Amino acid sequence: MKALVTGASSGIGRDMARYLSNLGYDLIIVAQREERLIELKKKLKTNVQVISMDLSIKENCINLYESVKEQEIDLLINNAGFGEFGNFDETDLEKEVKLINTNITAVHILTKLFLKAMKKKDKGRILNVASVAGFAPGPLMAAYYSSKAYVLRLSQAIYTELKKENSNVHISVLCPGPVATEFNDVAGVKFSLKPLSSEYVAKYAIDKTLKNRLMIIPGMLNKIMRILTKISPTKLIARVVYKNQTRKKN
């Protein structure tokens, strides 16, 4: 068994790699910070291939697939991503473009390329990492919330296509709330709610993925939040999110 994990240098991606290795998966771990990946490789029990790459660059995503396509990838995990905090007209444009390329374009490209290969073999799994942010409008983190909505809806759409084709390929989407990772440092915020541990979220996500669950929402509070976003007016949700976001400022 072999899995490819993007964004594996820290947080959920790192802990997914650790858990998968414990389950016996050989791994391809991908991130920009090569030294972090090498350090992780030394601690894993199975065979590990390290690929240092910036997935915000379209050509790199295609090159990544081309470099591993001859290998038998049983599980693709699109985890790489980051956020940006602030009023939309004030946040850095270049950083937001990189956010869109990482959170959306890379996920889109890798999902499409690996899905095609998996469908030919009629086996394989894809886990895309979205967020509870994908359920709501996100004032003060507009680009991030929007990017996770894209990942969520893309995964849901593909899930239905696969079901209608009676395919043995499966897709899942992880929608965590706050998780104790480096995310808040990169985004320039602090969590207003107590975060779940990345170890817990990683294990929960992998276990549910291997059971072919589509929507994976760890934590009871996050499940309740999902229900509330379905029954509450969008404008009210946006106001609540805004109020919550203002408490995140460092």
C-alpha positions as CSV (number, residue, x, y, z in Angstrom):
1,M,0.0,0.0,0.0
2,K,1.2,3.5,-0.8
3,A,-0.1,7.0,0.0
4,L,0.9,10.4,-1.3
5,V,0.5,13.3,1.2
6,T,0.9,16.9,0.3
7,G,1.6,19.5,3.0
8,A,3.4,16.8,5.0
9,S,6.0,18.9,6.7
10,S,3.8,19.9,9.7
11,G,0.4,19.7,11.3
12,I,-2.3,17.4,10.0
13,G,-0.3,16.3,6.9
14,R,2.7,15.3,9.1
15,D,0.4,13.4,11.5
16,M,-1.4,11.7,8.7
17,A,1.9,10.5,7.3
18,R,2.9,9.1,10.8
19,Y,-0.5,7.3,11.2
20,L,-0.4,5.9,7.7
21,S,3.2,4.6,8.2
22,N,2.0,2.9,11.4
23,L,-0.7,1.2,9.3
24,G,1.9,-0.1,7.0
25,Y,1.7,2.4,4.1
26,D,4.7,3.3,2.1
27,L,4.7,7.1,1.6
28,I,5.5,9.9,-0.8
29,I,5.6,13.1,1.3
30,V,5.5,16.5,-0.4
31,A,6.0,20.0,0.9
32,Q,8.3,23.0,0.3
33,R,10.4,22.5,3.5
34,E,12.7,19.7,2.5
35,E,14.5,19.6,5.9
36,R,11.2,19.0,7.7
37,L,10.4,16.2,5.3
38,I,13.7,14.5,5.8
39,E,13.3,14.8,9.6
40,L,9.9,13.2,9.3
41,K,11.2,10.4,7.1
42,K,13.7,9.4,9.7
43,K,10.9,8.8,12.2
44,L,8.6,6.7,10.0
45,K,8.6,2.9,9.9
46,T,7.9,2.3,6.2
47,N,9.6,3.3,2.9
48,V,9.3,7.0,2.3
49,Q,10.1,9.2,-0.7
50,V,10.6,12.9,-0.1
51,I,9.7,15.4,-2.7
52,S,10.3,19.1,-2.0
53,M,8.0,21.2,-4.2
54,D,6.0,24.4,-4.3
55,L,2.5,23.3,-5.3
56,S,1.3,26.9,-5.9
57,I,3.0,26.5,-9.2
58,K,0.8,24.8,-11.8
59,E,3.7,23.1,-13.6
60,N,5.0,21.6,-10.4
61,C,1.6,19.9,-9.8
62,I,1.8,18.3,-13.2
63,N,5.4,17.4,-12.7
64,L,4.6,15.8,-9.4
65,Y,2.0,13.5,-11.0
66,E,4.3,12.7,-13.9
67,S,7.1,11.7,-11.5
68,V,5.1,9.2,-9.5
69,K,2.4,8.0,-12.0
70,E,4.2,4.7,-12.5
71,Q,3.9,3.9,-8.9
72,E,0.8,2.2,-7.4
73,I,-0.8,5.1,-5.4
74,D,-3.6,3.7,-3.3
75,L,-4.4,7.0,-1.4
76,L,-3.9,10.6,-2.4
77,I,-4.2,13.2,0.3
78,N,-4.5,16.8,-0.8
79,N,-3.6,18.6,2.4
80,A,-1.4,21.5,1.4
81,G,-3.0,24.9,2.1
82,F,-2.8,28.1,4.2
83,G,-4.9,31.1,5.1
84,E,-4.7,34.9,5.2
85,F,-6.4,37.2,7.6
86,G,-7.7,40.8,7.1
87,N,-10.2,42.9,5.2
88,F,-10.4,41.8,1.6
89,D,-9.2,45.2,0.2
90,E,-6.3,45.2,2.6
91,T,-4.8,41.7,2.4
92,D,-1.7,41.1,0.2
93,L,-2.7,40.2,-3.3
94,E,0.3,38.1,-4.1
95,K,-0.2,36.0,-1.0
96,E,-3.8,35.5,-1.9
97,V,-3.0,34.4,-5.4
98,K,-0.6,31.9,-3.9
99,L,-3.3,30.8,-1.5
100,I,-5.8,30.3,-4.4
101,N,-3.1,28.4,-6.4
102,T,-2.3,26.1,-3.4
103,N,-5.7,25.6,-1.9
104,I,-7.7,25.4,-5.1
105,T,-5.6,24.9,-8.3
106,A,-3.2,22.3,-6.9
107,V,-6.1,20.3,-5.4
108,H,-8.0,20.5,-8.7
109,I,-5.0,19.4,-10.8
110,L,-3.9,16.6,-8.6
111,T,-7.4,15.3,-8.0
112,K,-8.1,15.2,-11.7
113,L,-4.8,13.5,-12.7
114,F,-4.8,10.9,-10.0
115,L,-8.6,10.3,-10.4
116,K,-8.1,9.5,-14.1
117,A,-5.4,7.0,-13.2
118,M,-7.4,5.4,-10.4
119,K,-10.5,5.0,-12.5
120,K,-8.6,3.1,-15.2
121,K,-7.6,0.6,-12.5
122,D,-11.0,0.9,-10.8
123,K,-9.4,1.3,-7.3
124,G,-8.0,4.0,-5.1
125,R,-9.0,6.7,-2.7
126,I,-8.6,10.5,-2.6
127,L,-8.9,12.6,0.6
128,N,-9.2,16.3,0.1
129,V,-8.7,18.6,3.1
130,A,-11.3,21.4,3.2
131,S,-12.6,23.0,6.5
132,V,-15.7,23.9,8.3
133,A,-14.9,27.3,6.8
134,G,-16.2,25.9,3.5
135,F,-19.8,25.8,5.0
136,A,-20.0,29.6,5.5
137,P,-19.0,33.0,4.1
138,G,-15.8,34.2,5.8
139,P,-15.5,37.9,6.3
140,L,-11.9,38.8,7.3
141,M,-10.7,35.5,5.8
142,A,-12.6,35.7,2.5
143,A,-10.1,34.0,0.2
144,Y,-9.5,31.1,2.6
145,Y,-13.2,30.4,3.3
146,S,-13.9,30.6,-0.4
147,S,-11.1,28.2,-1.3
148,K,-12.3,25.6,1.1
149,A,-15.9,25.9,-0.2
150,Y,-14.4,25.1,-3.6
151,V,-12.6,22.0,-2.3
152,L,-15.8,20.8,-0.5
153,R,-18.1,21.2,-3.5
154,L,-15.6,19.7,-5.9
155,S,-15.3,16.6,-3.8
156,Q,-19.0,16.3,-3.3
157,A,-19.6,16.5,-7.1
158,I,-16.9,13.9,-7.9
159,Y,-18.4,11.6,-5.2
160,T,-21.7,11.6,-7.0
161,E,-20.1,11.0,-10.4
162,L,-18.2,8.0,-9.0
163,K,-21.4,6.6,-7.4
164,K,-23.4,6.9,-10.6
165,E,-20.6,5.0,-12.4
166,N,-20.5,2.3,-9.7
167,S,-16.8,3.0,-9.4
168,N,-14.6,1.3,-6.9
169,V,-12.7,4.6,-6.6
170,H,-13.7,6.6,-3.5
171,I,-13.3,10.3,-2.6
172,S,-13.6,11.9,0.9
173,V,-13.4,15.5,2.1
174,L,-12.2,16.4,5.6
175,C,-13.8,19.5,7.2
176,P,-12.1,20.2,10.5
177,G,-12.6,23.2,12.7
178,P,-9.7,24.8,14.6
179,V,-6.7,22.4,14.8
180,A,-3.5,22.9,16.8
181,T,-1.0,23.4,13.9
182,E,1.1,26.2,12.4
183,F,-1.9,27.5,10.4
184,N,-2.7,30.4,12.7
185,D,0.9,31.7,12.6
186,V,0.8,31.7,8.8
187,A,-2.6,33.3,8.7
188,G,-1.8,35.8,11.4
189,V,-4.6,34.9,13.8
190,K,-5.2,33.1,17.0
191,F,-8.0,30.6,17.6
192,S,-11.0,31.9,19.6
193,L,-12.1,28.2,20.3
194,K,-10.0,25.4,21.8
195,P,-8.5,23.5,18.9
196,L,-8.4,19.8,18.4
197,S,-5.0,18.1,18.3
198,S,-3.7,17.4,14.8
199,E,-2.9,13.8,15.9
200,Y,-6.6,13.2,16.6
201,V,-7.8,14.9,13.4
202,A,-5.3,12.9,11.3
203,K,-6.3,9.5,12.8
204,Y,-10.0,10.3,12.6
205,A,-9.7,11.4,9.0
206,I,-7.8,8.4,7.8
207,D,-10.0,5.9,9.6
208,K,-13.1,7.5,8.0
209,T,-11.5,7.7,4.6
210,L,-10.7,4.0,4.7
211,K,-14.4,3.4,5.4
212,N,-15.3,5.4,2.3
213,R,-17.0,8.2,4.2
214,L,-17.6,11.2,2.0
215,M,-18.0,14.0,4.6
216,I,-15.5,13.8,7.5
217,I,-16.2,16.3,10.4
218,P,-14.1,15.7,13.5
219,G,-15.5,17.0,16.8
220,M,-19.1,17.3,18.1
221,L,-18.9,21.1,18.1
222,N,-18.0,21.2,14.4
223,K,-20.8,18.8,13.6
224,I,-23.2,21.2,15.4
225,M,-21.7,24.1,13.5
226,R,-22.4,22.3,10.2
227,I,-26.1,21.9,11.1
228,L,-26.4,25.5,12.1
229,T,-25.0,26.7,8.8
230,K,-27.6,24.6,7.0
231,I,-30.6,26.1,8.8
232,S,-29.5,29.7,9.5
233,P,-29.7,32.7,7.0
234,T,-26.5,33.4,5.2
235,K,-26.4,37.0,6.3
236,L,-26.7,36.0,10.0
237,I,-23.9,33.4,9.5
238,A,-21.7,36.0,8.0
239,R,-22.2,38.4,10.9
240,V,-21.5,35.6,13.4
241,V,-18.3,34.6,11.6
242,Y,-17.2,38.3,11.4
243,K,-17.7,38.7,15.2
244,N,-15.8,35.5,15.8
245,Q,-13.0,36.5,13.5
246,T,-12.4,39.8,15.2
247,R,-11.5,37.9,18.3
248,K,-8.7,36.1,16.4
249,K,-6.5,39.1,15.9
250,N,-3.0,38.6,17.3
